């Protein structure tokens, strides 16, 4: 997700519309009541009530925004899944549906480049987002990750049913024990086996990406950061790994973008692929990821 939510513009728009017209009806792909009462798990939102029903509501409850359009086939696949999960959540979170054709300024405020786009808001701010239709299990994992990282910012919802504790997968427990013991190669093999058997296992796939990166980065000589020749693509990519392992993502991304600027064809493609791979290690809403994606676009075009 790029950019920040432009609340001022939307608030002005809402005030103008409240004076001029009543709230329009919506033909949501999920059907159901378009009302936004406090007890509703799924409701439609326009520019008129964006501030109240999305921003203000996110101060007391996780709000997931579904930017959809009737002409976008993936919306008709994704929206019913989101509605089902919201209704099953027992009040832990709510789904706010936005028809981008009726409320284009909301889509602009979130920096949406395509639909469907899904954004999670906590305490008035976007904390995570994804684009396009996703399978149900992947969305469940996405939501679990949000509650794990930002749940402490949310007050308890009165009347909400506590989420059941999932049973621990013994394979995941064993793989985690290998990782905690320092056996990176053994843990990587274990997580790869789980991911191969369960392509929708978001947690296993995420750990595989992280461990593959750690294993590769640890194999480099840290001196490569200062010794890499400007024209040596392999050395520059290794330097980026070392920088990222040292918690310097901006410097790592810039190092690869500099390679992309001065290379062509296969070498440029290899550098770009590595950069996109490293992006996958982070939440796409992280400011340094958003900034690097913009720099990448400039470097390519």
N, C-alpha and C positions, 0 to 999 in steps of 0.2 A: 504494500500500500504506500502511496506517495502523498506527501503534503499533509497539512493539518486540517482539522475540521473548521471551516470558516463559520463560526457560530454567529458572528455579527450580521453577516449577509443574510443568513437564514432567519434570524430573529426579525430583522427588518421586513423581510418578505412575508413572514408569518403575520406580523401586525397589520400589514397592508391588506392581506387576504382576509383576515378576520373582519375587517371593516367592510370589505367589498362583497364577500360571498360566504356561504356556509360550506362546510367540508364536503368535497365531492365523494361520490361513491367509488369503490374500487372493485375491479374484477380480478381478484387474486388467483394465481394458479393453484392455490391450496384450498380455495373455497372457504366456507365458514363465516363466522361473525366478524365484521370489520371493526367492531368496537374495541376500545382500548381501556376497558375497566381494569381496576387493580387486580381482579382475579383472573383476567384473561391471560392465557399462556401464549397466544398467537393473536396479533392484531396488525392492522394496516396503519401506516403513518404517512402524512404528507408534509409539505413545507410549513403548513399552518401549525401543526402540533409537534414538529421535530424537537424543539427545545424541551418541551414538557415530557413527551413520551419516550424520547431516546436519551437525551443528555441528562435531564434531571432524574429520570427513572434509574439511570445507571449509577447514581449515587447510592442507591439502596439495593440494587439488584443487577446481576449480570444481564446486559441487553445484547442480543445477537441481531444484527441488522442484515436482512436479506434484500439486496438490490437486484430486482428482477425486471423482466420485460416479457410481455405476451409473445413477442416475435422470436424470443431466444429459446430454442428447444431445450438447452441444458437447464433453463430455469424450471421448466415443467418437470424435469427429473429431480432436481435438487430441492425445490421448495417443499414438496410433500414429506421428504425425509426430515428436513429441519422442523417442520410443524409437528411431526410424530415425536421427535426427540424432545421438543419443548413441552408437549403435553405430557410426556412420560417423566419429565424432570421433577415433578412434584413441587414446582415453584422455585426451584434453584435458579432458573433463568427464564427469560421470556424472548420470544421471537417477534421482532418488529419488521414488517414487510413494507418495502418501498417500491412502488412502480416508478421506474426511472423516467418513463414517458410523461407521467403526471407531475413528477417532482424532480426535474433534471438538476436543480441546484443542490439537492442532497447528494446526488451522484458526483457532481463537481466538487462538493466540499470534501468528499472522501477520496478524491483523485481517481475515481473509477475509470479505467480504460476499456473495460468490457463487462458484460453481465453474463451470468450471475457473478456477483461479488458479495462475499460475506465478511462482516466486520464485527468483532466483539468489543464492547465498551465496558469499562469499569471506571468508576469515579469520574465520569465525564470525559474519559480519554480512550481512544482506540488502543487496544493491547495486543490484538492479533487479527489476521485477516487471511483469506484465501480466495482464489478465483476459480470459476468453473465448477462443474458437477463433481462431487466426491462420493465415494461409497460410504455407507452408514458407519461402518466400523472405524474408518479414518476420521470421520467427523466426531465420533465419540472420543477417540484419542485426542483430537484437537481440543475438545471441551475439557477433558480431564486435565490436559496440560495447562489450560488457562486457569482452572480452579487451583491447581497445584502452585502456580506461580503468582497468581493475583487474588486468590480467594480470601487472603487475610485482609484485603481492602474492602471486602463486602460485609455488611452487617448480616446477622442471621435473619432470614425471611420468616416472618410469623406464619405458622401453619404449614411451612414447607416440610416435606417428608425427607428425612436424612437419607443421603445416598447410601445404598448398601455397599459394604466393603467387598470388593471383588476378591475371589479366591486367588491366592498366589499360584502362578504357574510354576511347577517344580523345575521345569527346564530353564525358565527365566531366572529363578532363584539360583540354580547351579551356575549359570553363565555369569551372574552378577558376583557370585562368590569368587569365581576365577578372576574376574576383573579386579575385585577388591584386594585379592592376594598378590596382584602384580603380574599375573599370567595373561598379558595382553593377547598373545597369539592364541592361547587356548580359549579365552573368552570370545575372541573374534570368530573362531571356528564354530563355537557353540551358538552364538547369535546368528551367524550366517545360516546355519542349519535350520534354525527356527524360521528365519525370514524366507528361506527357500520353500519350506512347507506351508507357510502362511503369508502369502504376498500382501495381505491387508493388515499384518501386524505392524502398526506404525512404530511402536516402541522398539521392537527388534530392529527394524530397518534404520531407525534413527541412531541406535547405538552402533550398528555396523558402520554407518557413515563416519561417526565420530572416532571409532576405534581404528578404522582404516586410515583416517587422517593422522591420528596420534602415532600409529605405527610407522607411517611414512615420514612424518616430521621428525621423529626421534632418530631416524636413521641418518639424518643430515648432520654434517659438521656445522655447528653454530657459526663458525667463522665465515660461512658462505655469505652471510648478510653483508659483510664488508669486502669480501674478496671476489664476489661474483663480477665477471666482466659484463659490460652493458649488452654486448651482442650474444652472450651465452644464455640461450633461453632456458635450458635445463637448470643452470645455476640460479637464474633469477626466480624460477618457479620454486626451487628448493629454498631460496632465501625467503620467499613469501610464506612457505610452510613454517619456517623457523620463527618468523615474526608473529604469525598467528598463534603458534604454540606459546609464545611469550606474551600473549594477551595484548597484541598490538594489531588489531584487525584493520584499522584504517591504513597503516603503513603497509601491511601485507597486500591489501587490495590495490593500493596505489602502485606497488611494485609490479603487479601483473598488468595493470592498465597501461603502465609505461611500456611494457613489452608489446602489448597489443598495438600501441601507437606506432611503433617502429618496425613491425613485422608484417608479413603478408602470407597469404595462402595457408599452407599446412601449419606453419609455426604460429601464425595468428590464431588459427582455429584451435590449436592445442592450448594456447594460453587462455583463450576465451572459455574453453571447456573447463579448464582448471578453476577459473574464477567462478563460474556458475556452480561448480561442485562445492567450492568453499562457501558460497552463499547459502547452500542447503544446510549448513551447520548452524545457522542462526534464524531467529524469527525474522520474516521478511519486513516487519514493521520497524526493526531496529534502525535508528537514524543513520548509522554508518553503512548499513546495507543499502538503504534508500539512496544515500549520497553516492555510493560506489556504482549503483545501477545507472544513475544519471551520467556519471563520468564515463561509464562503459558505452552508453548510447552515443555520447559525444565522440568518443574515440573511434567508434565503428562508422559513424556517418558524418 
